[in-house]
Amino acid sequence: MDSDIRLHRGDFACTLRPRLGGAITSFTWRGVPLLRPAPDAAQVTDCACFPLVPFANRIAHGRFSFEGQDVVLPVPPADGPHALHGQGWRAAWEVVDQAEDRAIWDYHHTPDAWPWAYEAVQGVDLVEGGMDLTLSLWGRGETAMPASLGFHPYFPRSGATQLSFYAEGVWTTDADALAVEWVEDAPEMDWIYSGRLPEGLVDHCYGPWDGRVLIATPEGRLTLTSDASWLQVYAPPGADYFCLEPVTRPPDGFNRADGTDVVTPGGLKLLSLELRFEPD
């Protein structure tokens, strides 16, 4: 197992495992886990949080076109029929700066099936009221690159867990977990006002949202705030966790008009994302 980095400030502590997909393996407040603890994680999907770069969620069948270039991405069988979450979560990141309450680590991508060079930088800061995460992306090639960013945090779930947030609508998914229909008045919207996650599968992208989610449990409350415009909610039935993924674009945006951001060569135009966790 790669060496972990342990950060602390006041009542907050977190553990990082950068070489495992740039992941966080724990985040606690007064010893209470705010993210799913994963001290023995061997896979990034078993961790507490990891970055989504240079795209978030799924690209249909791993195929899209950008500025006249056709791109075909590998789709591992475990991911289903669609490309998932980019390259960063499968890569080893390198620490570039560290103190007792913060760290910065980065990943450099060399063109392969994803035909653009880029650099991603992730930072974590334990602050007085909680934890701040940042994720930035620069194009390092000779041409513009499509992109979206996200974070994939896992939260402990019990039958009493409730959520509260506002969104204008939702991208509903098909049987292959691909976003296929945009609706503003749908049953998938109902529970976000009543608060409690349904018992069945939730795997939808909500937005545009107001950048704030309140998680309430009998033990306390946790507020998430982000500058992302979209929120992917994933809650598998029977699991002891759920995910709230702030993302800059909805799933399969590369295959929809105006569904992608663009970073330009030489770092002249970058893409960034922020996420804050605040318990009370």
C-alpha positions as CSV (number, residue, x, y, z in Angstrom):
1,M,0.0,0.0,0.0
2,D,1.3,3.4,-0.9
3,S,2.2,5.8,2.0
4,D,-0.7,7.9,3.2
5,I,-0.6,11.6,4.0
6,R,-2.3,12.6,7.2
7,L,-3.5,16.2,7.8
8,H,-5.1,17.7,10.8
9,R,-6.3,21.1,12.1
10,G,-8.2,21.5,15.3
11,D,-11.1,19.0,15.4
12,F,-10.6,18.0,11.7
13,A,-8.4,15.3,10.3
14,C,-8.2,13.6,6.9
15,T,-6.0,11.0,5.2
16,L,-4.9,11.1,1.6
17,R,-3.7,8.4,-0.8
18,P,-2.6,10.4,-3.9
19,R,-1.0,7.5,-5.7
20,L,-4.4,5.7,-5.6
21,G,-6.3,7.8,-8.1
22,G,-5.7,11.0,-6.2
23,A,-8.0,9.8,-3.4
24,I,-9.0,10.8,0.1
25,T,-9.5,7.8,2.4
26,S,-10.9,9.6,5.5
27,F,-12.3,12.9,6.7
28,T,-13.4,13.2,10.3
29,W,-14.7,15.9,12.7
30,R,-14.1,15.2,16.4
31,G,-13.4,11.6,15.5
32,V,-16.7,11.2,13.6
33,P,-16.4,10.1,10.0
34,L,-18.0,12.7,7.6
35,L,-17.0,10.7,4.6
36,R,-17.0,6.9,4.2
37,P,-13.8,5.7,6.0
38,A,-11.6,3.5,3.8
39,P,-8.3,2.8,5.7
40,D,-7.7,-0.5,3.9
41,A,-8.9,0.6,0.4
42,A,-7.1,-1.2,-2.4
43,Q,-9.3,0.3,-5.2
44,V,-10.1,3.9,-5.7
45,T,-13.9,3.1,-5.8
46,D,-13.5,1.9,-2.2
47,C,-12.2,5.3,-1.0
48,A,-13.9,8.3,0.6
49,C,-13.5,10.7,-2.4
50,F,-11.7,10.9,-5.7
51,P,-11.4,13.4,-8.6
52,L,-13.1,13.2,-11.9
53,V,-10.9,14.5,-14.7
54,P,-10.8,15.4,-17.6
55,F,-14.5,14.4,-17.7
56,A,-17.1,13.5,-15.2
57,N,-19.5,10.6,-15.3
58,R,-20.2,8.8,-18.7
59,I,-19.5,9.3,-22.3
60,A,-21.8,7.1,-24.4
61,H,-19.9,4.0,-25.7
62,G,-16.7,6.0,-25.2
63,R,-17.2,7.9,-28.4
64,F,-17.5,11.6,-29.3
65,S,-16.3,14.2,-31.8
66,F,-14.6,17.5,-31.1
67,E,-13.6,20.1,-33.6
68,G,-13.6,17.5,-36.4
69,Q,-11.7,14.9,-34.5
70,D,-13.3,11.5,-33.7
71,V,-12.3,10.1,-30.3
72,V,-12.8,6.5,-29.2
73,L,-12.0,5.7,-25.6
74,P,-11.4,2.3,-24.0
75,V,-14.3,1.0,-22.0
76,P,-13.2,-1.6,-19.3
77,P,-15.9,-4.3,-18.8
78,A,-16.3,-3.3,-15.2
79,D,-17.5,0.2,-16.3
80,G,-20.3,-1.1,-18.4
81,P,-20.9,0.0,-22.0
82,H,-19.7,3.6,-21.5
83,A,-16.5,5.4,-20.7
84,L,-16.4,6.6,-17.1
85,H,-14.8,9.5,-15.2
86,G,-11.7,10.1,-17.3
87,Q,-8.2,9.1,-16.5
88,G,-7.3,10.8,-13.2
89,W,-9.0,8.3,-11.0
90,R,-7.0,5.4,-12.5
91,A,-3.6,7.2,-12.2
92,A,-0.9,7.9,-9.6
93,W,-0.8,11.5,-8.5
94,E,2.4,13.2,-7.2
95,V,2.5,15.4,-4.1
96,V,4.0,18.8,-4.9
97,D,3.4,20.7,-1.6
98,Q,2.4,19.7,1.9
99,A,1.9,21.1,5.4
100,E,0.2,19.8,8.5
101,D,-3.2,21.1,7.4
102,R,-3.0,21.1,3.6
103,A,-1.6,19.3,0.6
104,I,-1.4,19.8,-3.2
105,W,-0.9,16.9,-5.7
106,D,-1.0,16.7,-9.5
107,Y,-1.3,14.4,-12.5
108,H,0.2,14.9,-15.9
109,H,-1.5,13.1,-18.8
110,T,0.4,12.1,-21.9
111,P,-1.8,11.7,-25.0
112,D,-3.1,8.2,-25.7
113,A,-6.6,7.2,-26.6
114,W,-7.4,10.6,-25.0
115,P,-5.5,12.5,-27.6
116,W,-4.7,15.7,-25.5
117,A,-1.9,16.4,-23.0
118,Y,-3.1,18.1,-19.8
119,E,-2.2,18.7,-16.2
120,A,-4.6,18.4,-13.3
121,V,-3.9,19.8,-9.8
122,Q,-5.9,18.9,-6.7
123,G,-5.7,20.6,-3.3
124,V,-7.1,19.9,0.1
125,D,-7.2,22.5,2.9
126,L,-8.4,21.9,6.4
127,V,-9.9,25.2,7.4
128,E,-11.5,26.5,10.6
129,G,-15.0,25.4,9.7
130,G,-14.3,22.2,7.7
131,M,-12.4,21.1,4.5
132,D,-11.9,22.8,1.1
133,L,-11.2,20.8,-2.0
134,T,-10.0,22.3,-5.3
135,L,-9.5,20.8,-8.7
136,S,-7.9,22.6,-11.7
137,L,-7.2,21.5,-15.3
138,W,-4.8,23.0,-17.8
139,G,-4.4,22.0,-21.4
140,R,-0.7,21.2,-22.2
141,G,-1.1,20.3,-25.9
142,E,-1.2,22.3,-29.1
143,T,-5.0,22.3,-29.6
144,A,-8.1,23.0,-27.5
145,M,-9.5,20.2,-25.4
146,P,-13.0,19.4,-24.3
147,A,-13.4,18.9,-20.5
148,S,-15.6,18.7,-17.5
149,L,-14.6,18.2,-13.8
150,G,-16.1,16.6,-10.7
151,F,-15.6,15.2,-7.3
152,H,-16.9,11.8,-6.2
153,P,-17.3,11.8,-2.4
154,Y,-19.0,8.9,-0.5
155,F,-21.0,9.6,2.6
156,P,-22.2,7.2,5.3
157,R,-25.9,6.3,5.0
158,S,-28.5,5.2,7.4
159,G,-32.3,4.9,7.2
160,A,-32.5,8.3,8.9
161,T,-30.3,10.2,6.4
162,Q,-32.0,13.1,4.7
163,L,-30.9,15.5,2.0
164,S,-32.1,19.0,1.0
165,F,-31.1,20.9,-2.1
166,Y,-32.7,22.9,-4.9
167,A,-32.5,22.0,-8.6
168,E,-34.4,23.2,-11.7
169,G,-34.6,19.7,-13.2
170,V,-33.0,16.3,-13.7
171,W,-31.3,14.2,-16.3
172,T,-32.9,10.8,-15.9
173,T,-30.9,7.6,-16.8
174,D,-31.6,4.5,-18.7
175,A,-30.9,0.9,-17.8
176,D,-27.2,1.4,-18.8
177,A,-26.9,4.4,-16.4
178,L,-26.6,6.9,-19.3
179,A,-28.4,10.3,-19.0
180,V,-31.1,10.2,-21.7
181,E,-33.9,12.6,-20.8
182,W,-34.1,16.1,-19.3
183,V,-37.2,16.8,-17.3
184,E,-38.3,19.6,-15.0
185,D,-41.3,18.0,-13.4
186,A,-40.7,14.3,-12.7
187,P,-41.0,11.7,-9.9
188,E,-37.2,11.8,-9.6
189,M,-37.5,15.4,-8.4
190,D,-40.0,14.6,-5.6
191,W,-37.8,13.2,-2.9
192,I,-35.3,16.1,-2.9
193,Y,-38.0,18.3,-1.3
194,S,-39.2,15.6,1.2
195,G,-35.6,14.9,2.1
196,R,-35.2,11.1,2.5
197,L,-33.5,9.1,-0.2
198,P,-35.7,6.5,-1.7
199,E,-35.0,2.8,-1.1
200,G,-34.5,2.0,-4.8
201,L,-31.6,3.1,-7.0
202,V,-30.9,6.8,-7.5
203,D,-28.5,7.6,-10.3
204,H,-29.5,11.0,-11.8
205,C,-27.9,14.3,-12.5
206,Y,-29.7,17.3,-11.0
207,G,-29.3,20.9,-12.0
208,P,-28.8,23.6,-12.5
209,W,-28.6,23.7,-8.7
210,D,-27.9,26.4,-6.2
211,G,-24.6,24.9,-5.1
212,R,-25.6,23.8,-1.7
213,V,-26.7,20.5,-0.2
214,L,-27.6,19.9,3.5
215,I,-27.1,16.3,4.8
216,A,-29.0,15.7,8.0
217,T,-28.6,12.6,10.3
218,P,-29.4,12.0,14.0
219,E,-25.7,12.6,14.7
220,G,-25.7,16.1,13.1
221,R,-25.6,18.0,9.9
222,L,-23.1,18.5,7.1
223,T,-23.3,21.2,4.4
224,L,-21.7,20.9,1.0
225,T,-21.2,24.0,-1.1
226,S,-19.7,24.1,-4.6
227,D,-19.4,26.3,-7.6
228,A,-20.4,23.4,-9.9
229,S,-23.6,23.8,-11.8
230,W,-24.7,20.1,-11.6
231,L,-25.1,17.5,-8.9
232,Q,-24.9,13.8,-9.6
233,V,-26.7,11.8,-6.9
234,Y,-25.8,8.1,-6.7
235,A,-27.4,5.9,-4.1
236,P,-27.4,2.1,-4.7
237,P,-30.2,0.1,-3.0
238,G,-29.1,-1.6,0.2
239,A,-25.8,0.1,0.4
240,D,-24.4,1.8,3.6
241,Y,-23.2,4.8,1.5
242,F,-24.4,7.4,-1.0
243,C,-22.6,9.8,-3.3
244,L,-23.2,13.5,-4.0
245,E,-20.9,14.4,-7.0
246,P,-20.7,18.1,-7.9
247,V,-19.8,18.3,-11.6
248,T,-19.3,21.1,-14.0
249,R,-21.3,19.4,-16.8
250,P,-24.0,16.7,-17.0
251,P,-23.2,13.2,-18.2
252,D,-22.4,12.6,-21.9
253,G,-22.2,16.4,-22.4
254,F,-19.5,15.9,-25.0
255,N,-22.2,14.4,-27.3
256,R,-24.7,17.3,-26.7
257,A,-24.7,20.9,-28.0
258,D,-23.1,23.2,-25.4
259,G,-22.5,20.3,-23.1
260,T,-18.8,20.7,-22.6
261,D,-16.3,23.2,-21.4
262,V,-13.1,23.9,-23.3
263,V,-9.5,24.4,-22.1
264,T,-7.0,26.0,-24.5
265,P,-3.4,25.3,-25.3
266,G,-0.7,26.7,-23.0
267,G,-3.0,27.1,-20.0
268,L,-4.5,30.3,-21.4
269,K,-8.0,29.0,-20.4
270,L,-8.3,26.6,-17.6
271,L,-11.2,24.8,-15.8
272,S,-11.6,24.7,-12.0
273,L,-13.9,23.4,-9.4
274,E,-14.3,24.0,-5.6
275,L,-16.1,22.0,-2.9
276,R,-16.4,22.8,0.8
277,F,-17.6,20.5,3.6
278,E,-18.9,22.2,6.8
279,P,-20.4,20.2,9.7
280,D,-22.4,21.6,12.6
